[in-house]
Amino acid sequence: MNAVFEALAHPTRREVLEMLKSGSRTAGELADAFTVSKPTMSAHFAKLKEAGLIQADQRGATIIYSINLSVLEEALLGFMGRIGVAERQRGEAT
């Protein structure tokens, strides 16, 4: 869970995830949307991959990234459980 929240802490990485909501994109397409260097974008991609939030598919010289929503959902549900949100909502429903 810590790796997920660490990855989500940076606005560029959150924007990458937002871009991937609509479907897979190449590393180049994603990088072109930002005004940072390609090595900086590579570091952002690595942090997202390390957290399991994106998957990379190598096709020849091209890397295609896609979002892994199940990891994000697990982290958010786990966090909500740790702070007692799920228990409070169940108590309100009864």
N, C-alpha and C positions, 0 to 999 in steps of 0.2 A: 504494500500500500504506500509506503514512503516513497518508493521510486516513481509511482504514478503521480503523487502530489508534487514531487520535485520537478517532474517533467512538465506538469501543468502550471508551474509557477511562472514560466516565461511567456509573455504575450505572443511572441513569434510562434512558439510551439502550439499554443492554443489556436492561433490562426491557421496553422498547417492542418490541425485536426478538423477545424471548421471547413477548410477547403476540401478535405477528403470525405466529408459527409456525403457529398454528391457523387462520389465515385473515385476510383483509383486514378492516380496521376503519376507522371514521370518525375524523377528528381529535378530535372531541368524545368519542367512546367512549374513546379512548386517554387524552386529557387528564383525563377524569373519574376515572381510576384513580390519579391522582397528586395530591398536596397542594400542588402548585406552581401559579403563575399561568399563564394561557393564553399570555401572551407568552413565558414561560420555556419552555413546551412547544413553542411555535412555533420557538424557537431550537434546541431539541433535534431537532425534525423536520428543520429546515434542515441541521443538521450531518450527520444520517443520510442525507439526500438528496444532499448535497454529496459524501459518500463513496460514493454509489451503492448504499447498503445497503437503501434503501427507494425505492419509486416512489409518486408521488402521482397520483391520477386525480380530476380536478375534475368533479363531477356537480352542476350548478347551483351552489348556495351551499355544497355539502358537498364536503369533500376526503376521499377514501378512500385509505388507505395500505396498501401490501402490501410484503412482504419480498422482497428480491432476493438469494436465497441464492448465486447463482453468483458474485457479487462477493466475498462472504465466503469462499467456498470457494477462489477464486483467490488472495485475500490470504493465507489460511492456508497453502495449498500453496506459494506463493511464499516465505513466511517460513520454512517448514520446509526448503525447498530452500536458502535462504541460510544456515541454521545447520547444514546437513549432515544433517538427520534422514533424508531420503530415501536418501542414500548409505549411511548406517549400517544402515538397515533392509534395504537390498538386500544389503549385505555379510553381515548376519546370516542371511539367507535362503539363502545359498549354502553 
